[in-house]
């Protein structure tokens, strides 16, 4: 070898790697691990994914926003971007996920297999098992850079060392504030200030309209959508849910779903799945706003090459009658925000839907009973609700237990209310399944009372009620995207006699109540819609209280429920609490077969009683108030 050849060889070692985009890197080097899904092996970038990947290495783009359906592009974008960073453009990198458990899961299930099965990464990132301080489960070092995987609620990890690359996954699941430091994304963005070539990725399926972080990020981008040509007329268009058609006249959901097809918005030609998938191969991204350095991409499940339209339509038909499940479909399949109707329903309209059934007796459709208790200084407000198939509910009765709630007497009366079985229209009786008690006022009295009852048990499938008459203390949370935030830790419960507090997503539950109250009355002889709420002959003031709050969005973008102070809002609080108790029970009810429901119906039947039901001996102390059982539902005069 001549001296000139030697010099050229050495120079090649110092030369920068050839320019390459993220999609090119993935196609050349990436191997999908068996842990990543069914399609393990050599990576192949799909046409709709290519521009999304390559925006990350576009010198004119500093932020990539992806508002996408699940299982489409979000996670693989972050994975391929990380691989590209480690191999081709190293620098200090921060990946933010919602929780600590998500950080561990990503490191073990996503990152480690990708490094293991992609040779160019394997030689640059050492295994955690190696005895090197440089690499831990959530911290990886590599030549020229490092990666930290942190939870959004950990302010110390978000505001420490400078970073060039910021990758944010599932941003709508981040807490509103990282500890007391403020918005977690804003904290992390400040760490990029010294890098002129910084890059940011924001990924998520959207959630609630007006509250979704990814929605706001996408609206601040150039708003790109994927256009495909019609196989019949050639006109390009964005695939929209309203153009998915099926025969709704067929009797079953499966039969209707099998007729699903896509209809061109121009020539109305019907596309089958094969034609739809072929159209995706020649599509293109089209921006809906001027480019400002933020490349935004929106794509729904209708573009999925792995899903057939009948599967998507069947999923919709299964979920459409349940607001909670419909929201999930809109968010995760259509990649659209779920619009909450903020205005309160009209009290007059709900008052006019009363049905005049007997209070204190569960109507024929009831299968389980729940209760909720609102604690005030001088009284306990209580409502009992019955629930049946299709999430229909009946208000069985509501009343006030007067008395100083710092004293035991009023709680003895509540004990009698919970212990009794309630008459059923079929002739039998029903016990209370679950009762919630608001612990915001007199918490110690609430904890002491709840400790004497069954508490929720936990199994592999999650929360489940262990017995009838389960009684739990509750408190209102700030979640607007789920009904139940969760139970307090076991360690904290030991200080309360083993009682764990259930935190409710109050905003979400209030909106769910209002959605149920808006259900229309069926025509004579028609069936009540799923989720319909029935009421007996309550006074008008009850329905005013039931609709006493309205949802507004402040200038800072945060939602808030505003109470009409001229009306008492206890009826709404009781409705929200009862709905939460029903959702807690649904972990069992959702698994009920038709035979299970029939069995529940059998339990409501019993011989007709020839004599009136006798009242149990009331639990009370001398000189203190009590309410007799047969009178418990007879009064609402204080409203």
Legacy VTK file of the C-alpha trace (Angstrom):
# vtk DataFile Version 3.0
C-alpha trace
ASCII
DATASET POLYDATA
POINTS 639 float
0.000 0.000 0.000
1.391 3.396 -0.988
1.527 6.366 1.353
-1.264 7.994 -0.673
-3.513 4.936 -0.248
-2.826 4.917 3.482
-3.756 8.582 3.798
-7.004 8.033 1.861
-7.880 5.062 4.055
-7.372 7.069 7.222
-9.345 10.002 5.810
-12.272 7.703 5.089
-12.367 6.803 8.772
-12.785 10.477 9.672
-15.213 11.331 6.897
-18.825 12.016 7.913
-21.310 9.266 7.071
-23.176 9.666 3.803
-26.331 11.754 4.057
-29.346 9.594 4.751
-32.954 10.187 5.770
-34.655 8.416 8.664
-36.755 6.284 6.304
-33.670 5.311 4.291
-31.815 4.419 7.481
-34.736 2.263 8.673
-35.072 0.506 5.309
-31.333 -0.230 5.180
-30.555 -1.145 8.793
-33.660 -1.639 10.934
-34.868 -5.088 11.876
-38.238 -5.465 13.575
-38.014 -7.547 16.718
-40.514 -10.284 17.529
-41.523 -8.195 20.568
-42.608 -5.371 18.237
-45.461 -7.272 16.585
-46.391 -9.978 14.131
-44.284 -8.638 11.220
-40.816 -9.358 12.613
-37.893 -9.092 10.195
-36.519 -6.496 7.777
-38.167 -3.114 8.153
-40.125 -1.625 5.248
-41.337 1.964 5.390
-44.917 2.363 4.182
-45.730 5.223 1.776
-47.724 7.267 4.290
-44.958 6.879 6.891
-42.054 8.089 4.721
-42.656 11.856 4.869
-43.336 11.656 8.610
-40.005 9.942 9.254
-38.049 12.191 6.929
-39.441 15.406 8.427
-37.269 14.633 11.454
-34.068 15.101 9.450
-35.372 17.980 7.304
-33.126 20.986 8.140
-36.097 23.345 7.828
-38.210 21.462 10.402
-37.579 21.916 14.108
-40.744 20.155 15.375
-42.656 17.133 14.086
-46.244 16.745 15.334
-48.093 13.470 14.765
-51.806 13.249 15.648
-52.519 9.669 14.724
-54.696 6.644 15.360
-53.135 3.868 17.407
-50.884 1.273 15.737
-50.157 3.500 12.745
-46.923 5.476 13.053
-46.362 7.134 16.447
-44.199 4.572 18.228
-42.207 3.484 15.179
-41.422 7.141 14.443
-39.831 7.494 17.877
-38.022 4.168 17.552
-36.595 4.962 14.116
-35.690 8.492 15.146
-33.770 7.085 18.126
-31.984 4.580 15.899
-31.070 7.357 13.457
-29.786 9.563 16.290
-27.615 6.833 17.798
-26.172 5.703 14.466
-26.072 8.805 12.270
-26.583 12.045 14.170
-25.692 11.560 17.855
-26.549 14.091 20.500
-28.060 14.433 23.985
-31.614 13.091 23.808
-34.613 13.062 26.146
-37.632 10.797 25.684
-40.648 11.719 27.837
-43.431 9.231 28.544
-46.466 9.667 30.824
-45.436 7.455 33.785
-42.412 5.725 35.286
-43.894 2.354 34.336
-44.093 3.542 30.709
-40.393 4.451 30.805
-39.435 0.980 32.015
-41.750 -0.653 29.463
-40.342 1.329 26.529
-36.777 0.565 27.559
-37.399 -3.174 27.951
-39.933 -3.899 25.205
-39.104 -1.318 22.524
-35.565 0.001 22.823
-33.650 -3.054 24.042
-34.978 -5.422 21.323
-34.352 -2.797 18.615
-30.738 -2.378 19.740
-30.300 -6.147 20.035
-31.604 -6.922 16.519
-30.122 -3.937 14.631
-26.403 -4.567 14.220
-25.327 -0.942 13.731
-26.934 -0.065 17.075
-25.815 -3.156 18.953
-22.169 -2.172 18.655
-22.836 1.367 19.893
-25.145 0.811 22.891
-24.021 -1.680 25.517
-26.381 -4.020 27.307
-27.676 -3.003 30.715
-26.405 -6.315 32.063
-22.863 -5.240 31.237
-21.068 -3.874 34.275
-20.979 -0.307 33.048
-22.248 2.702 34.956
-22.769 4.430 31.592
-25.925 2.443 30.860
-28.954 1.780 33.062
-32.528 0.832 32.283
-33.597 4.422 31.585
-30.247 5.978 30.659
-28.173 4.980 27.635
-24.874 6.461 26.559
-23.426 6.159 23.065
-20.617 7.838 21.163
-21.430 11.521 20.844
-24.585 11.499 22.916
-26.876 9.890 25.449
-30.536 9.035 25.946
-32.620 9.639 29.065
-36.105 8.132 29.331
-38.154 10.064 31.894
-41.710 10.278 33.178
-43.589 13.538 32.616
-44.238 13.860 36.340
-40.515 13.963 37.244
-39.454 17.638 37.167
-35.850 16.824 38.091
-35.344 14.834 34.892
-37.074 17.447 32.731
-35.071 20.462 33.815
-31.523 19.138 34.228
-28.887 18.914 31.480
-29.146 20.510 28.004
-30.602 18.330 25.245
-30.688 18.573 21.475
-33.388 15.999 20.725
-36.726 15.953 22.570
-39.088 13.058 21.886
-42.503 13.258 23.581
-44.852 10.273 23.396
-48.556 10.183 24.435
-48.503 13.846 25.428
-52.239 14.018 26.195
-51.596 11.632 29.083
-49.039 13.945 30.706
-50.060 15.589 33.996
-50.986 19.258 33.840
-47.891 20.053 35.908
-44.645 18.217 36.548
-44.650 18.377 40.322
-44.978 22.068 41.108
-42.713 23.144 38.231
-45.344 23.628 35.493
-46.120 22.065 32.124
-43.698 19.141 31.474
-43.269 19.890 27.758
-42.465 23.547 28.424
-39.895 22.492 31.015
-38.193 20.150 28.557
-38.222 22.646 25.681
-36.170 25.072 27.757
-33.357 22.508 27.790
-32.984 22.867 23.996
-32.298 26.595 24.053
-28.554 26.331 23.336
-28.901 24.057 20.276
-29.478 25.745 16.913
-30.116 22.335 15.315
-32.600 21.077 17.918
-35.384 18.679 16.976
-38.651 17.868 18.750
-41.244 15.142 18.190
-44.742 15.364 19.714
-46.925 12.268 19.315
-50.342 11.199 20.553
-53.880 10.231 19.697
-56.120 13.213 20.516
-58.539 13.334 23.440
-61.052 16.043 24.423
-61.696 18.941 22.060
-60.177 22.136 23.440
-58.129 20.283 26.054
-55.942 18.009 23.919
-52.248 18.921 23.829
-51.706 17.173 20.499
-54.685 18.987 18.989
-53.189 22.367 19.918
-49.770 21.331 18.611
-51.265 20.125 15.319
-53.296 23.305 14.885
-50.047 25.269 15.282
-48.360 23.268 12.495
-48.768 23.227 8.709
-51.556 20.626 9.213
-50.733 17.967 6.627
-53.279 15.300 5.606
-52.758 12.261 3.392
-54.566 12.441 0.032
-55.269 9.351 -2.085
-56.707 8.986 -5.580
-60.033 7.325 -6.318
-59.598 4.021 -8.225
-62.556 4.977 -10.441
-62.298 8.722 -11.195
-58.740 9.454 -10.055
-59.747 12.465 -7.911
-57.566 12.902 -4.821
-59.205 13.212 -1.415
-58.679 12.780 2.330
-60.272 9.614 3.693
-63.095 10.690 6.003
-65.284 8.625 8.327
-68.481 10.057 6.810
-67.562 8.372 3.522
-67.457 4.911 5.117
-70.823 3.353 4.252
-72.695 0.200 5.227
-76.229 -1.220 5.058
-77.850 -0.114 8.284
-81.120 -1.914 7.518
-79.711 -5.344 8.325
-80.643 -6.847 11.673
-77.303 -7.624 13.348
-74.100 -5.634 13.812
-72.045 -8.342 12.113
-74.265 -8.348 9.025
-74.166 -4.555 8.781
-70.380 -4.443 9.223
-69.801 -6.992 6.445
-71.342 -4.549 3.933
-68.835 -1.781 4.773
-67.056 -0.005 1.921
-65.538 3.380 1.177
-67.463 5.761 -1.091
-65.605 8.326 -3.232
-66.763 11.815 -2.344
-66.567 12.842 -6.006
-67.979 10.014 -8.150
-69.539 7.936 -5.320
-67.762 4.768 -6.479
-67.549 2.059 -3.827
-64.019 0.930 -2.930
-63.307 -2.464 -1.431
-60.380 -2.974 0.935
-57.970 -4.022 -1.806
-58.730 -0.874 -3.820
-58.334 1.254 -0.687
-54.949 -0.301 0.118
-53.723 0.186 -3.461
-54.776 3.826 -3.321
-52.578 4.296 -0.247
-49.492 3.269 -2.222
-49.709 6.382 -4.430
-50.931 8.942 -1.903
-49.270 12.205 -0.894
-49.246 14.574 2.058
-50.829 17.989 1.476
-50.423 20.858 3.937
-53.464 22.836 5.044
-51.569 25.841 6.428
-48.340 27.757 5.688
-45.134 26.079 6.839
-43.607 27.644 9.961
-40.958 25.110 10.946
-43.536 22.741 12.493
-44.527 19.779 10.314
-47.877 18.395 11.459
-49.379 15.073 10.338
-52.876 13.729 10.948
-53.883 10.189 9.964
-56.739 7.914 11.005
-57.255 4.157 11.116
-59.091 4.317 7.784
-55.608 4.445 6.226
-54.446 1.329 8.026
-53.054 -1.387 5.750
-53.632 -3.866 8.578
-57.333 -3.189 9.208
-60.310 -4.079 7.029
-63.213 -1.641 6.928
-65.711 -4.240 8.244
-63.521 -4.598 11.351
-63.480 -0.842 11.907
-67.240 -0.521 11.340
-68.009 -3.408 13.707
-65.862 -1.732 16.342
-67.884 1.468 15.876
-71.260 -0.298 15.989
-70.231 -2.017 19.212
-69.165 1.205 20.906
-71.480 3.859 19.490
-74.162 3.639 22.200
-71.724 3.990 25.094
-70.334 7.556 25.358
-67.218 6.325 27.147
-66.420 3.712 24.482
-67.474 6.007 21.638
-64.950 8.558 22.862
-62.245 5.880 22.702
-63.213 5.050 19.110
-63.205 8.707 18.038
-59.830 9.336 19.686
-57.885 6.180 18.891
-59.436 5.020 15.600
-60.440 8.269 13.882
-57.629 10.294 15.521
-60.151 13.064 16.153
-60.957 14.989 19.301
-64.113 14.118 21.192
-66.402 17.133 21.449
-67.977 17.603 24.858
-71.169 19.595 24.842
-70.596 22.143 27.574
-74.036 23.644 27.977
-76.174 22.091 30.704
-79.316 20.251 29.638
-82.564 22.100 30.209
-84.118 21.298 33.594
-87.583 21.731 32.078
-86.935 19.008 29.500
-85.747 16.480 32.074
-88.590 17.392 34.447
-91.011 16.630 31.627
-89.562 13.103 31.239
-90.601 11.927 34.735
-92.220 8.496 34.763
-94.137 8.478 38.089
-93.022 5.014 39.192
-93.065 4.285 42.925
-90.156 5.740 44.845
-88.294 3.311 47.058
-89.094 0.361 44.789
-86.706 -0.760 42.044
-88.524 -0.868 38.660
-88.627 -4.070 36.622
-85.495 -3.298 34.574
-83.186 -2.852 37.587
-80.596 -5.547 38.220
-78.179 -3.889 40.661
-78.343 -0.926 43.041
-75.708 1.695 43.865
-75.727 4.593 46.273
-73.837 7.792 46.858
-73.607 10.063 49.889
-72.752 13.767 49.942
-71.542 14.953 53.364
-72.417 18.401 54.689
-72.013 19.890 58.166
-75.632 19.332 59.213
-76.843 16.511 56.960
-76.079 13.608 54.673
-77.540 13.755 51.162
-78.213 10.258 49.778
-79.433 8.901 46.446
-80.031 5.269 45.457
-79.956 4.352 41.772
-80.789 1.128 39.964
-78.977 -0.088 36.852
-79.937 -2.589 34.161
-78.981 -3.761 30.712
-77.671 -1.257 28.157
-76.575 1.021 31.030
-80.114 2.229 31.665
-80.630 3.638 35.155
-83.508 4.489 37.458
-83.374 6.889 40.383
-84.939 4.811 43.167
-85.057 7.569 45.745
-83.179 10.476 47.285
-83.418 12.146 50.647
-81.657 13.975 53.451
-80.492 12.442 56.723
-80.378 15.486 59.031
-77.969 15.767 61.925
-74.526 16.917 62.966
-72.167 14.835 60.835
-69.418 15.122 63.446
-71.571 12.922 65.710
-72.181 9.195 65.418
-75.989 9.291 65.361
-76.377 10.428 61.760
-73.912 7.743 60.626
-75.952 5.086 62.441
-78.932 6.087 60.316
-76.812 5.821 57.168
-75.730 2.353 58.296
-79.400 1.287 58.417
-79.965 2.719 54.939
-77.050 0.732 53.514
-77.889 -2.494 55.322
-81.485 -2.760 54.158
-82.617 -4.575 51.027
-84.872 -2.642 48.655
-88.154 -3.867 47.244
-88.212 -4.805 43.555
-91.187 -4.531 41.223
-90.795 -8.221 40.360
-91.588 -9.144 43.960
-88.096 -9.747 45.314
-85.511 -7.484 46.876
-82.104 -6.078 45.935
-79.141 -5.123 48.144
-76.805 -2.238 47.438
-73.744 -3.343 45.489
-71.538 -0.310 45.962
-71.858 2.918 47.910
-69.538 5.914 47.615
-69.187 8.622 50.230
-67.628 11.988 49.413
-64.709 12.483 51.811
-64.172 16.162 51.079
-65.969 17.127 54.303
-65.563 15.259 57.619
-62.948 12.925 56.110
-62.112 11.176 59.380
-65.763 10.329 60.016
-66.037 9.022 56.449
-62.910 6.851 56.776
-64.079 5.462 60.110
-67.489 4.608 58.657
-66.108 2.996 55.483
-63.605 0.872 57.404
-66.488 -1.252 58.754
-67.562 -2.352 55.281
-66.177 -4.458 52.474
-63.482 -2.718 50.441
-62.706 -3.315 46.747
-60.514 -6.342 46.060
-57.917 -6.490 43.318
-57.204 -9.317 40.893
-55.285 -9.873 37.639
-58.096 -8.233 35.662
-57.982 -5.055 37.729
-60.514 -3.623 40.132
-63.441 -5.786 41.097
-66.001 -5.667 43.871
-65.500 -8.389 46.418
-68.984 -8.309 47.982
-72.285 -6.502 48.021
-72.443 -3.414 50.225
-68.938 -2.379 49.329
-68.481 1.147 50.703
-65.663 3.413 49.513
-64.647 6.993 50.323
-64.237 9.194 47.267
-62.767 12.522 46.317
-62.980 14.607 43.169
-59.993 14.578 40.830
-59.006 16.699 37.869
-59.055 14.081 35.094
-61.177 15.054 32.123
-60.386 11.973 30.014
-61.447 9.114 32.308
-64.169 8.375 34.855
-61.979 6.893 37.607
-58.424 8.022 38.287
-57.678 5.193 40.730
-57.340 4.227 44.367
-54.901 5.705 46.855
-51.791 3.612 47.653
-51.951 0.740 50.097
-49.297 2.308 52.344
-51.394 5.434 52.852
-54.488 3.311 53.510
-52.898 1.731 56.579
-53.231 5.069 58.367
-56.978 4.991 57.670
-57.689 1.485 58.882
-57.088 -0.101 55.479
-59.451 2.264 53.655
-58.337 3.350 50.169
-59.760 6.547 48.675
-61.224 6.380 45.169
-60.390 9.465 43.090
-63.042 10.333 40.505
-62.595 12.107 37.184
-65.236 14.668 38.097
-65.165 16.619 34.831
-65.489 13.476 32.745
-68.315 12.107 34.908
-70.287 15.354 34.839
-70.162 15.413 31.079
-71.219 11.751 30.963
-74.202 12.564 33.191
-75.235 15.423 30.911
-74.884 13.199 27.839
-77.209 10.658 29.476
-79.736 13.334 30.442
-79.953 14.481 26.817
-81.218 11.084 25.646
-84.590 11.592 23.899
-87.828 9.997 25.084
-88.800 7.185 22.675
-92.103 7.391 20.795
-95.082 5.493 22.265
-94.351 1.785 22.093
-90.679 2.369 21.289
-87.659 1.126 23.257
-85.618 3.376 25.492
-82.133 4.055 24.063
-79.031 2.622 25.677
-77.816 4.747 28.562
-81.226 6.335 29.241
-81.790 7.761 32.753
-85.255 7.386 34.306
-86.621 9.567 37.113
-89.689 9.345 39.349
-91.890 12.283 40.340
-89.195 14.438 41.928
-89.842 18.107 42.491
-88.732 20.611 39.878
-85.983 21.943 42.166
-84.258 18.525 42.009
-83.825 18.828 38.260
-82.593 22.400 38.633
-79.866 21.077 40.932
-79.122 18.240 38.507
-78.342 20.789 35.763
-76.805 23.480 37.966
-73.289 23.493 36.457
-71.988 24.394 33.013
-68.670 23.541 31.434
-66.601 26.403 30.065
-63.052 26.673 28.734
-60.952 29.490 30.190
-58.586 31.677 28.179
-55.684 29.464 29.246
-57.409 26.538 27.539
-58.283 24.665 30.751
-61.877 23.488 31.274
-63.853 24.507 34.322
-67.297 23.678 35.649
-69.169 26.756 36.836
-71.897 26.378 39.446
-75.052 28.502 39.418
-74.909 29.623 43.048
-78.659 30.271 43.154
-79.270 26.520 42.898
-77.994 23.715 45.129
-75.847 21.264 43.177
-76.112 18.197 45.436
-78.340 16.350 42.901
-75.551 16.603 40.310
-72.927 15.459 42.814
-75.093 12.450 43.719
-75.613 11.580 40.053
-71.866 11.815 39.373
-71.050 9.633 42.375
-73.610 6.993 41.469
-72.309 6.825 37.908
-68.799 6.277 39.302
-70.095 3.443 41.503
-71.768 1.836 38.496
-68.531 2.088 36.482
-66.712 0.453 39.409
-69.241 -2.395 39.243
-68.888 -2.651 35.466
-65.609 -4.492 35.849
-67.922 -7.412 36.643
-70.983 -6.415 34.654
-69.048 -6.097 31.401
-68.264 -9.782 31.627
-71.937 -10.738 32.142
-73.340 -13.085 29.518
-77.027 -13.216 28.644
-77.351 -16.117 31.080
-75.759 -13.976 33.814
-78.268 -11.196 33.202
-81.112 -13.697 33.317
-79.757 -14.980 36.622
-79.721 -11.442 37.999
-83.321 -11.095 36.858
-84.265 -14.281 38.702
-82.781 -12.854 41.875
-85.203 -9.911 41.691
-88.234 -12.238 41.718
-89.962 -13.348 44.876
-93.343 -14.258 46.319
-95.847 -11.450 46.625
-96.062 -10.275 50.207
-99.504 -10.232 51.744
-98.545 -7.802 54.450
-96.502 -4.606 54.232
-92.783 -4.940 54.755
-91.965 -4.325 58.386
-89.438 -1.711 59.338
-86.264 -2.820 61.057
-85.467 -1.476 64.463
-83.810 1.894 63.751
-80.243 2.440 64.848
-80.157 5.576 66.949
-79.102 7.082 70.225
-81.315 8.726 72.791
-82.368 12.233 71.788
-80.793 12.046 68.331
-82.611 12.009 64.938
-83.351 8.950 62.848
-85.299 8.182 59.713
-87.611 5.197 59.541
-87.098 2.913 56.597
-90.592 3.194 55.103
-90.403 7.012 55.170
-86.918 7.319 53.764
-87.922 8.177 50.179
-91.062 10.164 50.997
-89.722 13.701 51.205
-87.939 16.151 48.996
-89.565 19.225 50.503
-86.217 20.811 51.363
-85.410 21.247 47.651
LINES 1 640
639 0 1 2 3 4 5 6 7 8 9 10 11 12 13 14 15 16 17 18 19 20 21 22 23 24 25 26 27 28 29 30 31 32 33 34 35 36 37 38 39 40 41 42 43 44 45 46 47 48 49 50 51 52 53 54 55 56 57 58 59 60 61 62 63 64 65 66 67 68 69 70 71 72 73 74 75 76 77 78 79 80 81 82 83 84 85 86 87 88 89 90 91 92 93 94 95 96 97 98 99 100 101 102 103 104 105 106 107 108 109 110 111 112 113 114 115 116 117 118 119 120 121 122 123 124 125 126 127 128 129 130 131 132 133 134 135 136 137 138 139 140 141 142 143 144 145 146 147 148 149 150 151 152 153 154 155 156 157 158 159 160 161 162 163 164 165 166 167 168 169 170 171 172 173 174 175 176 177 178 179 180 181 182 183 184 185 186 187 188 189 190 191 192 193 194 195 196 197 198 199 200 201 202 203 204 205 206 207 208 209 210 211 212 213 214 215 216 217 218 219 220 221 222 223 224 225 226 227 228 229 230 231 232 233 234 235 236 237 238 239 240 241 242 243 244 245 246 247 248 249 250 251 252 253 254 255 256 257 258 259 260 261 262 263 264 265 266 267 268 269 270 271 272 273 274 275 276 277 278 279 280 281 282 283 284 285 286 287 288 289 290 291 292 293 294 295 296 297 298 299 300 301 302 303 304 305 306 307 308 309 310 311 312 313 314 315 316 317 318 319 320 321 322 323 324 325 326 327 328 329 330 331 332 333 334 335 336 337 338 339 340 341 342 343 344 345 346 347 348 349 350 351 352 353 354 355 356 357 358 359 360 361 362 363 364 365 366 367 368 369 370 371 372 373 374 375 376 377 378 379 380 381 382 383 384 385 386 387 388 389 390 391 392 393 394 395 396 397 398 399 400 401 402 403 404 405 406 407 408 409 410 411 412 413 414 415 416 417 418 419 420 421 422 423 424 425 426 427 428 429 430 431 432 433 434 435 436 437 438 439 440 441 442 443 444 445 446 447 448 449 450 451 452 453 454 455 456 457 458 459 460 461 462 463 464 465 466 467 468 469 470 471 472 473 474 475 476 477 478 479 480 481 482 483 484 485 486 487 488 489 490 491 492 493 494 495 496 497 498 499 500 501 502 503 504 505 506 507 508 509 510 511 512 513 514 515 516 517 518 519 520 521 522 523 524 525 526 527 528 529 530 531 532 533 534 535 536 537 538 539 540 541 542 543 544 545 546 547 548 549 550 551 552 553 554 555 556 557 558 559 560 561 562 563 564 565 566 567 568 569 570 571 572 573 574 575 576 577 578 579 580 581 582 583 584 585 586 587 588 589 590 591 592 593 594 595 596 597 598 599 600 601 602 603 604 605 606 607 608 609 610 611 612 613 614 615 616 617 618 619 620 621 622 623 624 625 626 627 628 629 630 631 632 633 634 635 636 637 638
